[in-house]
Amino acid sequence: DLNNKNWKPIEEFSGTLDGNGHTIYNLRIDRDDISYKGLIGSNNGIVKNLIIRGVVIKGDNSGAIAGSSSESGQINNCHVTFTESSALSGSTVGGVVGTNRGYIDKCTVNSTNENFAISGNSIGGIAGNSGGTITNCFVNMRFNGEDEVGGIVGSASYVRIEGCSYEGQIFGSEKL
């Protein structure tokens, strides 16, 4: 339990983080001194089998698992649950990762609060912006955005999405 203390993300990660099904509770990031916000700032490694429950992140380039994930980055079998006190807002924001250039597989994002919504520009349930691969993921929540809003990905270029599904409501001027 991180007890809502202002977390400083692991800035550059290139190893393997196997959560082994364990849960991290109450991740909060409200920092202007960090470019990429999430448990991990920039992911160049493998993150798998991890659960995050209760997330408050304010700012651009944000996601519960990572602010960004490079071409070599992999996020597998990770699950994010937004709770009653959760908040996620900014530009290029996703439930799992802000910007994805790597591979995301078997991840879920949901909310226990029916009024919770990710808000901002370039927002998506899995990734705010993606040019990577997203497979076998599920999202169940709401989105409020101004531009580039999507259930799986907010904005995309050369993205591959397969076997994913979304349930919820999306409010915004552009939808994918």
ABEGO torsion letter per residue (X at the ends): XAGGBBBBBBABBABBBBAGGBBBBGBBBBBAABABBEABABBABBBBGBBBBEBBBBEBGBBAABABBBAABBBBGBBBBBBAABBBBEBGBBAABABBABBBBGBBBBBABAABBBBEBGBBAABABBABBBBGBBBBBBBBBABGBBAABABBBGBBBBGBBBBEBBBEABBX
